[in-house]
Amino acid sequence: SRHLEGALLFSIVLNLKHINLYVAPAYGVYLLRCYCFTQDNTDGSLRWRSFSPVRLLALGAIVISVTALSFGPFIAMGQLPQVLSRLFPFKRGLCHAYWAPNIWALYNILDKALSMLDGDSFAALLQ
């Protein structure tokens, strides 16, 4: 019942701290399912004809307006490439020397742990 408020708050949080970006696809699917589709079939599946483009546009307007307010000054000053390069530092590598509490740090730990296992230990781990 408070999906638009949730979309607004999540958009604000996402623009304040980009580490929440990994949650955005799941939350987007949730909003599409629970807000943009207004009815379900009796078996719980989607009723495709109940899709509301107006509700999708409302969600889109909220996300776009928050993003425009957040990035607008940087766009106006021509600094958007600088901001994006600092938010997503791909030039220095995804697993750089600084400990970052994000998916790439967890990936690096998992990759290192798996590289230490030999084939038999890895097969035993999967069973």
matplotlib code that plots the C-alpha trace (Angstrom):
import matplotlib.pyplot as plt

x = [0.0, 3.0, 4.9, 5.4, 6.8, 9.1, 10.3, 11.0, 12.9, 14.9, 15.8, 17.0, 19.1, 20.4, 21.6, 23.2, 25.0, 25.5, 26.4, 22.7, 22.8, 22.9, 19.5, 17.9, 17.0, 15.3, 13.4, 12.4, 11.0, 9.1, 7.6, 6.6, 4.9, 3.2, 2.4, 2.2, 0.2, -3.1, -4.7, -3.6, -5.1, -6.6, -3.4, -1.3, 0.2, 0.2, -2.8, -1.0, -3.9, -3.9, -0.7, -1.0, 1.2, 0.1, 1.5, 4.7, 5.0, 4.4, 7.3, 9.5, 8.7, 9.7, 13.0, 13.8, 13.0, 15.2, 18.0, 17.7, 17.8, 20.8, 22.8, 21.4, 24.0, 26.8, 25.2, 24.8, 28.5, 29.7, 31.1, 29.0, 31.8, 34.0, 31.2, 30.6, 34.3, 34.4, 31.2, 32.3, 36.2, 36.6, 39.9, 41.7, 40.1, 37.1, 39.2, 41.5, 43.7, 41.2, 38.7, 35.3, 32.1, 30.6, 30.1, 33.6, 35.3, 33.2, 33.9, 37.6, 37.4, 35.4, 37.8, 40.8, 39.2, 38.2, 41.6, 43.1, 41.0, 42.1, 39.7, 38.8, 38.2, 36.0, 34.0, 33.5, 32.4, 29.7, 28.3]
y = [0.0, 2.3, 1.2, 4.7, 5.9, 2.9, 3.6, 7.2, 6.3, 3.5, 5.9, 8.5, 5.8, 4.5, 8.0, 8.5, 5.2, 3.3, 0.1, -0.6, -1.0, -4.8, -4.8, -2.6, -5.3, -7.4, -4.4, -3.4, -6.8, -6.7, -3.3, -4.4, -7.5, -6.0, -2.5, -2.5, -5.7, -5.1, -8.6, -12.2, -15.4, -17.8, -19.9, -17.0, -16.4, -13.0, -11.8, -10.2, -8.1, -6.4, -4.6, -0.8, 1.4, 4.4, 2.8, 2.0, 5.6, 6.8, 4.6, 5.8, 9.4, 9.0, 7.3, 9.7, 12.8, 11.7, 10.8, 14.1, 16.1, 14.1, 14.2, 17.5, 19.8, 17.6, 17.3, 21.1, 21.6, 18.9, 16.8, 13.6, 11.5, 12.4, 11.4, 8.1, 7.3, 7.7, 5.7, 2.8, 2.7, 0.1, 1.6, 0.6, -2.9, -4.3, -5.8, -3.0, -2.6, -1.0, -3.1, -2.2, -3.7, -4.7, -7.7, -7.4, -7.9, -10.9, -12.2, -11.8, -13.8, -16.6, -16.7, -17.0, -19.7, -21.7, -21.4, -23.0, -26.1, -28.9, -30.8, -33.6, -31.2, -29.0, -32.0, -33.1, -29.6, -29.7, -33.0]
z = [0.0, 0.4, -2.7, -4.1, -0.8, -0.7, -4.3, -3.3, -0.2, -2.0, -4.8, -2.3, -0.4, -3.7, -4.7, -1.3, -1.2, -4.4, -2.6, -2.5, -6.3, -6.1, -4.4, -7.1, -9.6, -6.9, -5.5, -9.1, -9.8, -6.5, -7.3, -10.8, -9.3, -6.4, -7.6, -11.4, -11.7, -9.9, -9.9, -9.5, -10.9, -8.4, -8.5, -7.5, -10.9, -12.6, -14.5, -17.4, -18.5, -15.1, -15.9, -15.3, -17.5, -15.4, -12.3, -14.1, -15.2, -11.6, -10.4, -13.3, -12.6, -9.0, -9.8, -12.6, -10.5, -7.6, -9.9, -11.8, -8.5, -7.4, -10.6, -12.1, -10.7, -11.9, -15.4, -15.5, -14.6, -17.1, -14.3, -14.8, -16.2, -13.2, -10.8, -12.6, -12.7, -8.9, -8.3, -10.5, -10.5, -13.2, -14.4, -11.3, -11.3, -9.6, -6.7, -5.9, -2.9, -0.6, 1.4, 0.2, 1.7, -1.6, -3.9, -5.4, -2.1, -1.3, -4.8, -4.2, -0.9, -2.6, -5.5, -3.3, -1.1, -4.2, -5.7, -2.6, -3.0, -5.2, -7.4, -4.9, -2.0, -4.2, -5.4, -1.7, -0.8, -3.4, -2.2]

ax = plt.figure().add_subplot(projection="3d")
ax.plot(x, y, z, "-o")
ax.set_aspect("equal")
plt.show()
